[in-house]
Amino acid sequence: MAQGNLSTEASNYPSFDLTFRSQLGMMGSAFWTSPVRNRLILLMIALLTIILVTAYGQVKLNQWNAPFYNALERRDLDAFLHQLEVFAIIAGSLLLLNVFQTWLNQMTALNMREGLAKDMVDEWFKPGRAARLSGFGAIAVNPDQRLHDDVRNLAESSTALAIGLVNATILLVSFIGVLWGLSAGFAIEINGSMVAIPGYMVWAALIYAGSASFLSNIVGYRLVPLNAERYSKEAELRFSLMRASENLTAITLARGEKNERHRIGEDINAVLRVIRGLAMALTHLTWVSSGYGWLAIVAPILIAAPVYFSGSLSFGGLMMAVGAFNQVNVALRWYIDNFGPIASWKATLQRVSTFRNALIQMDSIERHGNVIDVEKSPSGPVRLTSVEICPDAGGQDLSRVFQLREAPVEINLGDRVIVNGDQGVNRRLFFAAIAGLWPWGRGTITVPPREETLFVAQHGYLPAAPLREILCYPRSPQKFKEEDFLAAMEKCGLGHIIPRMDDNIRWDKKFDSEEQACVRVANAILLKPRWLFIDDLLEGLETETAERLAAVLAGMTDTAIVYIGRSDIILQTLSPRVLHLDLVKV
């Protein structure tokens, strides 16, 4: 409920990029440790079984071509009708298998998304990670896009592509044998000598599909970076629209609609520029994919024609060869036909795996620069020893730091402390440093256990929940008595809202800044922390509200209170010890 905004400019961001193999390993480990792992394994086994049985059915259907077309060639009505009965059995079985496979496909994608989404959210909300990540530049921009759209795309595309690849591989293995058998004894005359080319139709299919793959790679090489850029620009546009929507009143009052139209228009133009690049890349790729697609109509007949005209194949055998060639070609062309989706999948994989890697690295990446050493104390006090705070992420530039004039400092239970600062000193980073969210600098901070401390930001967080739950956030309302809620609300001037304590509305929109400050202090009363750190909460409040809240804080006699900011009312009411943050230029 007390998380502040730590965004700042920085030039020294660590790299979280991974190789493609590492990206696969990163996401593979996410699925392997997921609670849905066993379900996914069972679904994959079922899918593999269905695909194998379907491939067997397609082989039988291909073999059916020979007697069916031979019956037509002989004008044998009885054989023709019998083959129609055989077709109905094979086609009906394949239909049932296709329906069941579709259901398994959807269930696999659903479970994969569940596992990946929950894993990413769990990693994001490991204590302190999300807030620390916000100081690392582009990787922290629009995490909602990566956690929602990118995760959904990755789960769905991974399922579709993996199933397609397995299916194509099994079909390829199944029908290469058929093609090889049909052209096993083929030979051509060269300079009067017969030269045997065993399985020449297999080699022809490989050359046909291989050339298409080679050309697709050359023509479509730009699709992966363009897709990655598109996802990034779409996320920026979505964030701009969301931010404008959240601040419509302020924009209207400032008559800033023209500015916002221009700003959002620039984001739209950035998206459109990338989409134009994608459109051209896909258009060029269509020359290859469509060209080979049309050629596939006659290519198998042309390739099988020498065997047919030599008398080695009946008409039914020719149609069987054409069917087998088409199946081999479809299997070999899977990569060509899916080059665009594969490029999109690789771009999504890169974004999701890089973000997950950054979250995991948050627990150790800070060791690479100049960092403040945060030590845990079982019961206090808070100690600040030789603490210097660097305002730039990465902690590389220590030419401009700020530090406490009175260092070393020790704060005991029951103490009252206010921290002021020189002009240009970012006191909020000092608040974040004590909370463990801003590590850049030097020195040592000794802090009590996290469960005994509460950090109250100037602009806090009101979750989407009933007011009763907000008042005791993050603990459960069941842990408190009704009179505790009522007393806290009365003390903080929220008595008029008591009848609506169980309403679940957008309280962050309902309350003005005065009432939100009151809610945050009421939260502190209910949680009863032994150590309370406040980031300039009373700044900008009406005098009456500020005095009431300061009096409530003064009544928390068993709690050490550290107020970071300038407040005459805090000075008068709490009579705190005053500390000063000085800007130091080295």
Summary of the structure (lengths in Angstrom):
residues: 586
radius of gyration: 34.2
end to end distance: 36.8
largest distance: 112.9
contacts: 1873
relative contact order: 0.11
helix: 63%
strand: 11%
